[in-house]
Amino acid sequence: MNLPFAYAPPTSTKPIASAPTIAQHSTMSTTPYEMPFCGTDHAPKFDGMLDMLAEFIDAYKECTDRAGLQGLNKIKGIIKYLECNDQELWAGLPEAQTSNYKAFMKEIKVMYLGWDGKRRYTPADLQALAREYTQKPMFSGQELSTYLCTFRKIMQPLLNEDRIGKTERDCIFMEGIPSEAQAPIRMHLMIKHPDHYPQDPYLYMQVYDAG
């Protein structure tokens, strides 16, 4: 009597790769971010100059967000990236001993008035700049261009905030040009703009173009 034959599929001799466990997957995909060393290319940098503060704060925030740095460690961390003089100044604040980074940064920003580009200059600063340049030689186009760039740096925020008017701007710009350089510029302006009313100041860019 023949017994029924039960079919068995061929078996493979190759080992079956096991799927990674949750722990293994976590280890492979979440390498901890480390804060960059001071002075390296990717480290936040601040040389004490007001113009650099906003960029420095933003760069540091990006690093700490990735590293998960918080509280007192976050405060101590930002101080490490400063120059020696600024380290002493920042570390001396009472808020530097707390875990409240927001309160600490609020005090820092108080010490650097205009750090965000707002109300950094006053009309008096623009007038002082003009007085300074009246004492400097201005016989070349390059020297006039340097004056224009420096003038604009202070003037533009003031104009944007309606803290000076265009007429005042134009008057101050001309005042900053030394008298010996003003004479030929005024002559060129009179020829180029014969219908200009004498009591009105020339636009500052007209003055620059005439130089």
CYANA upper distance limits for C-alpha pairs under 8 A (distance plus 0.5 A):
 20 PRO  CA     24 GLN  CA      6.33
 20 PRO  CA     25 HIS  CA      6.64
 21 THR  CA     25 HIS  CA      6.69
 22 ILE  CA     26 SER  CA      6.58
 23 ALA  CA     27 THR  CA      6.74
 24 GLN  CA     28 MET  CA      6.83
 25 HIS  CA     29 SER  CA      6.76
 26 SER  CA     30 THR  CA      6.42
 27 THR  CA     31 THR  CA      7.53
 32 PRO  CA     67 ALA  CA      7.68
 33 TYR  CA     66 ARG  CA      6.77
 33 TYR  CA     67 ALA  CA      5.62
 34 GLU  CA     67 ALA  CA      6.55
 35 MET  CA     43 ALA  CA      8.40
 35 MET  CA     63 CYS  CA      6.88
 35 MET  CA     64 THR  CA      7.82
 35 MET  CA     67 ALA  CA      7.07
 36 PRO  CA     40 THR  CA      7.48
 36 PRO  CA     42 HIS  CA      6.80
 36 PRO  CA     43 ALA  CA      5.64
 37 PHE  CA     43 ALA  CA      6.71
 38 CYS  CA     43 ALA  CA      6.24
 38 CYS  CA     44 PRO  CA      8.24
 38 CYS  CA     80 LYS  CA      7.84
 38 CYS  CA     81 TYR  CA      6.25
 39 GLY  CA     43 ALA  CA      6.67
 39 GLY  CA     45 LYS  CA      8.10
 39 GLY  CA     81 TYR  CA      8.36
 43 ALA  CA     81 TYR  CA      8.31
 44 PRO  CA     56 PHE  CA      6.18
 44 PRO  CA     59 ALA  CA      6.05
 44 PRO  CA     60 TYR  CA      6.13
 44 PRO  CA     81 TYR  CA      7.23
 45 LYS  CA     56 PHE  CA      6.30
 45 LYS  CA     81 TYR  CA      6.99
 45 LYS  CA     82 LEU  CA      7.77
 46 PHE  CA     52 MET  CA      6.56
 46 PHE  CA     53 LEU  CA      6.96
 46 PHE  CA     56 PHE  CA      6.35
 46 PHE  CA     81 TYR  CA      7.82
 46 PHE  CA     82 LEU  CA      6.59
 46 PHE  CA     83 GLU  CA      7.97
 47 ASP  CA     52 MET  CA      7.78
 47 ASP  CA     82 LEU  CA      7.72
 47 ASP  CA     83 GLU  CA      7.04
 48 GLY  CA     52 MET  CA      7.93
 48 GLY  CA     53 LEU  CA      8.08
 48 GLY  CA     82 LEU  CA      8.48
 48 GLY  CA     83 GLU  CA      7.99
 48 GLY  CA     86 ASP  CA      7.39
 49 MET  CA     53 LEU  CA      7.47
 50 LEU  CA    112 TYR  CA      7.22
 50 LEU  CA    114 GLY  CA      8.24
 50 LEU  CA    115 TRP  CA      6.17
 51 ASP  CA    115 TRP  CA      7.26
 51 ASP  CA    117 GLY  CA      8.45
 52 MET  CA     56 PHE  CA      6.59
 53 LEU  CA     57 ILE  CA      6.66
 53 LEU  CA    115 TRP  CA      6.76
 54 ALA  CA     58 ASP  CA      6.76
 54 ALA  CA    115 TRP  CA      6.91
 54 ALA  CA    116 ASP  CA      6.66
 55 GLU  CA     59 ALA  CA      6.60
 56 PHE  CA     60 TYR  CA      6.62
 57 ILE  CA     61 LYS  CA      6.63
 58 ASP  CA     62 GLU  CA      6.80
 59 ALA  CA     63 CYS  CA      7.02
 60 TYR  CA     64 THR  CA      6.72
 60 TYR  CA     78 ILE  CA      7.51
 61 LYS  CA     65 ASP  CA      6.47
 62 GLU  CA     66 ARG  CA      7.00
 63 CYS  CA     67 ALA  CA      6.69
 64 THR  CA     68 GLY  CA      6.08
 64 THR  CA     69 LEU  CA      5.47
 64 THR  CA     70 GLN  CA      8.08
 64 THR  CA     74 LYS  CA      7.71
 65 ASP  CA     69 LEU  CA      7.23
 69 LEU  CA     73 ASN  CA      6.90
 69 LEU  CA     74 LYS  CA      5.86
 70 GLN  CA     74 LYS  CA      5.35
 70 GLN  CA     75 ILE  CA      8.45
 70 GLN  CA     99 SER  CA      8.41
 70 GLN  CA    101 TYR  CA      8.19
 71 GLY  CA     75 ILE  CA      7.08
 71 GLY  CA     98 THR  CA      8.12
 71 GLY  CA     99 SER  CA      4.63
 71 GLY  CA    100 ASN  CA      6.26
 71 GLY  CA    101 TYR  CA      6.24
 72 LEU  CA     76 LYS  CA      6.63
 72 LEU  CA     96 ALA  CA      8.06
 72 LEU  CA     97 GLN  CA      7.58
 72 LEU  CA     98 THR  CA      6.51
 72 LEU  CA     99 SER  CA      4.72
 72 LEU  CA    100 ASN  CA      7.56
 72 LEU  CA    101 TYR  CA      7.57
 73 ASN  CA     77 GLY  CA      6.36
 73 ASN  CA     99 SER  CA      8.32
 74 LYS  CA     78 ILE  CA      6.93
 74 LYS  CA    101 TYR  CA      7.35
 75 ILE  CA     79 ILE  CA      7.08
 75 ILE  CA     96 ALA  CA      6.87
 75 ILE  CA     99 SER  CA      8.05
 75 ILE  CA    101 TYR  CA      6.43
 75 ILE  CA    104 PHE  CA      8.00
 76 LYS  CA     80 LYS  CA      7.04
 76 LYS  CA     96 ALA  CA      7.99
 77 GLY  CA     81 TYR  CA      7.67
 78 ILE  CA     82 LEU  CA      7.73
 79 ILE  CA     87 GLN  CA      6.06
 79 ILE  CA     90 TRP  CA      7.31
 79 ILE  CA     91 ALA  CA      7.38
 80 LYS  CA     87 GLN  CA      7.59
 82 LEU  CA     86 ASP  CA      6.35
 82 LEU  CA     87 GLN  CA      5.97
 83 GLU  CA     87 GLN  CA      6.53
 84 CYS  CA     88 GLU  CA      6.97
 85 ASN  CA     89 LEU  CA      6.97
 86 ASP  CA     90 TRP  CA      6.51
 87 GLN  CA     91 ALA  CA      6.30
 88 GLU  CA     92 GLY  CA      6.51
 89 LEU  CA     93 LEU  CA      7.65
 90 TRP  CA     96 ALA  CA      7.65
 90 TRP  CA    108 ILE  CA      7.71
 91 ALA  CA     96 ALA  CA      6.09
 92 GLY  CA     96 ALA  CA      7.46
 93 LEU  CA     97 GLN  CA      8.24
 93 LEU  CA    104 PHE  CA      8.41
 93 LEU  CA    107 GLU  CA      8.49
 94 PRO  CA     98 THR  CA      8.00
 95 GLU  CA     99 SER  CA      8.44
 95 GLU  CA    100 ASN  CA      7.64
 95 GLU  CA    101 TYR  CA      8.46
 95 GLU  CA    103 ALA  CA      7.19
 95 GLU  CA    104 PHE  CA      5.47
 95 GLU  CA    107 GLU  CA      8.34
 96 ALA  CA    104 PHE  CA      6.69
100 ASN  CA    104 PHE  CA      6.81
101 TYR  CA    105 MET  CA      6.66
102 LYS  CA    106 LYS  CA      6.73
103 ALA  CA    107 GLU  CA      7.04
104 PHE  CA    108 ILE  CA      6.94
105 MET  CA    109 LYS  CA      6.67
106 LYS  CA    110 VAL  CA      6.95
107 GLU  CA    111 MET  CA      7.15
108 ILE  CA    112 TYR  CA      7.24
109 LYS  CA    113 LEU  CA      7.08
109 LYS  CA    115 TRP  CA      7.26
113 LEU  CA    119 ARG  CA      8.38
113 LEU  CA    120 ARG  CA      7.15
114 GLY  CA    118 LYS  CA      5.70
114 GLY  CA    119 ARG  CA      5.99
114 GLY  CA    120 ARG  CA      4.62
114 GLY  CA    121 TYR  CA      8.38
115 TRP  CA    120 ARG  CA      7.80
117 GLY  CA    157 PRO  CA      8.38
118 LYS  CA    157 PRO  CA      7.93
119 ARG  CA    157 PRO  CA      8.15
119 ARG  CA    158 LEU  CA      8.23
121 TYR  CA    125 ASP  CA      6.64
121 TYR  CA    126 LEU  CA      8.36
121 TYR  CA    154 ILE  CA      6.77
121 TYR  CA    157 PRO  CA      8.13
121 TYR  CA    158 LEU  CA      7.54
122 THR  CA    126 LEU  CA      7.43
122 THR  CA    158 LEU  CA      7.53
122 THR  CA    163 ARG  CA      8.42
123 PRO  CA    127 GLN  CA      6.91
123 PRO  CA    158 LEU  CA      7.66
123 PRO  CA    163 ARG  CA      7.71
123 PRO  CA    164 ILE  CA      7.29
124 ALA  CA    128 ALA  CA      6.54
125 ASP  CA    129 LEU  CA      6.69
125 ASP  CA    154 ILE  CA      7.98
126 LEU  CA    130 ALA  CA      6.90
126 LEU  CA    151 PHE  CA      7.59
126 LEU  CA    154 ILE  CA      6.73
126 LEU  CA    155 MET  CA      7.10
126 LEU  CA    172 ILE  CA      8.08
127 GLN  CA    131 ARG  CA      6.84
127 GLN  CA    172 ILE  CA      6.95
128 ALA  CA    132 GLU  CA      6.66
129 LEU  CA    133 TYR  CA      6.82
129 LEU  CA    151 PHE  CA      7.77
129 LEU  CA    176 GLY  CA      7.82
130 ALA  CA    134 THR  CA      6.89
130 ALA  CA    151 PHE  CA      8.44
130 ALA  CA    172 ILE  CA      6.99
130 ALA  CA    173 PHE  CA      7.21
130 ALA  CA    175 GLU  CA      6.66
130 ALA  CA    176 GLY  CA      4.27
130 ALA  CA    177 ILE  CA      7.93
131 ARG  CA    135 GLN  CA      7.62
131 ARG  CA    175 GLU  CA      8.00
131 ARG  CA    176 GLY  CA      6.33
132 GLU  CA    136 LYS  CA      7.66
132 GLU  CA    176 GLY  CA      7.90
133 TYR  CA    137 PRO  CA      8.43
133 TYR  CA    147 TYR  CA      7.82
133 TYR  CA    176 GLY  CA      5.84
133 TYR  CA    177 ILE  CA      7.04
133 TYR  CA    178 PRO  CA      7.65
134 THR  CA    175 GLU  CA      7.92
134 THR  CA    176 GLY  CA      5.60
134 THR  CA    177 ILE  CA      5.93
134 THR  CA    178 PRO  CA      4.88
134 THR  CA    179 SER  CA      8.07
135 GLN  CA    178 PRO  CA      7.32
136 LYS  CA    178 PRO  CA      7.78
137 PRO  CA    143 GLU  CA      8.17
137 PRO  CA    178 PRO  CA      7.77
138 MET  CA    143 GLU  CA      5.84
138 MET  CA    144 LEU  CA      6.58
138 MET  CA    177 ILE  CA      7.81
138 MET  CA    178 PRO  CA      7.43
138 MET  CA    181 ALA  CA      6.90
139 PHE  CA    143 GLU  CA      7.41
139 PHE  CA    144 LEU  CA      8.32
139 PHE  CA    181 ALA  CA      7.06
140 SER  CA    144 LEU  CA      7.03
141 GLY  CA    145 SER  CA      6.52
141 GLY  CA    211 GLY  CA      7.23
142 GLN  CA    146 THR  CA      6.70
143 GLU  CA    147 TYR  CA      6.88
144 LEU  CA    148 LEU  CA      6.73
144 LEU  CA    208 TYR  CA      7.80
144 LEU  CA    211 GLY  CA      7.79
145 SER  CA    149 CYS  CA      6.77
145 SER  CA    208 TYR  CA      8.38
146 THR  CA    150 THR  CA      6.77
147 TYR  CA    151 PHE  CA      6.41
148 LEU  CA    152 ARG  CA      6.54
148 LEU  CA    208 TYR  CA      8.10
149 CYS  CA    153 LYS  CA      6.84
150 THR  CA    154 ILE  CA      7.46
151 PHE  CA    155 MET  CA      6.41
151 PHE  CA    173 PHE  CA      7.98
152 ARG  CA    156 GLN  CA      6.00
153 LYS  CA    157 PRO  CA      7.99
154 ILE  CA    158 LEU  CA      7.36
155 MET  CA    159 LEU  CA      6.61
155 MET  CA    169 ARG  CA      7.77
156 GLN  CA    160 ASN  CA      6.55
157 PRO  CA    161 GLU  CA      6.69
158 LEU  CA    162 ASP  CA      6.73
158 LEU  CA    163 ARG  CA      5.55
158 LEU  CA    164 ILE  CA      6.40
159 LEU  CA    163 ARG  CA      6.40
159 LEU  CA    164 ILE  CA      5.93
159 LEU  CA    165 GLY  CA      7.02
159 LEU  CA    166 LYS  CA      8.03
164 ILE  CA    168 GLU  CA      6.88
164 ILE  CA    169 ARG  CA      7.23
165 GLY  CA    169 ARG  CA      6.65
166 LYS  CA    170 ASP  CA      6.64
167 THR  CA    171 CYS  CA      6.74
167 THR  CA    201 PRO  CA      7.34
167 THR  CA    203 LEU  CA      8.47
168 GLU  CA    172 ILE  CA      6.65
169 ARG  CA    173 PHE  CA      6.73
169 ARG  CA    204 TYR  CA      7.93
170 ASP  CA    174 MET  CA      6.96
170 ASP  CA    201 PRO  CA      6.64
170 ASP  CA    202 TYR  CA      6.98
170 ASP  CA    203 LEU  CA      5.92
170 ASP  CA    204 TYR  CA      5.33
171 CYS  CA    175 GLU  CA      6.76
171 CYS  CA    201 PRO  CA      6.39
171 CYS  CA    202 TYR  CA      8.32
171 CYS  CA    204 TYR  CA      8.39
172 ILE  CA    176 GLY  CA      6.86
173 PHE  CA    177 ILE  CA      7.65
173 PHE  CA    204 TYR  CA      6.57
174 MET  CA    182 GLN  CA      8.22
174 MET  CA    204 TYR  CA      7.56
174 MET  CA    207 VAL  CA      7.76
177 ILE  CA    181 ALA  CA      6.94
177 ILE  CA    182 GLN  CA      6.59
178 PRO  CA    182 GLN  CA      6.66
179 SER  CA    183 ALA  CA      7.06
180 GLU  CA    184 PRO  CA      8.48
181 ALA  CA    185 ILE  CA      7.21
182 GLN  CA    186 ARG  CA      6.48
183 ALA  CA    187 MET  CA      6.83
184 PRO  CA    188 HIS  CA      6.76
184 PRO  CA    211 GLY  CA      8.38
185 ILE  CA    189 LEU  CA      6.73
185 ILE  CA    207 VAL  CA      7.33
185 ILE  CA    210 ALA  CA      6.01
185 ILE  CA    211 GLY  CA      5.96
186 ARG  CA    190 MET  CA      6.67
186 ARG  CA    207 VAL  CA      8.44
186 ARG  CA    210 ALA  CA      8.41
187 MET  CA    191 ILE  CA      6.94
188 HIS  CA    192 LYS  CA      6.60
188 HIS  CA    210 ALA  CA      6.34
189 LEU  CA    193 HIS  CA      6.20
189 LEU  CA    194 PRO  CA      8.38
189 LEU  CA    206 GLN  CA      8.08
189 LEU  CA    207 VAL  CA      7.72
189 LEU  CA    210 ALA  CA      6.72
190 MET  CA    194 PRO  CA      5.86
190 MET  CA    196 HIS  CA      8.12
196 HIS  CA    200 ASP  CA      8.15
202 TYR  CA    206 GLN  CA      6.86
202 TYR  CA    207 VAL  CA      6.99
203 LEU  CA    207 VAL  CA      6.94
204 TYR  CA    208 TYR  CA      6.77
205 MET  CA    209 ASP  CA      6.54
206 GLN  CA    210 ALA  CA      6.65
207 VAL  CA    211 GLY  CA      6.86
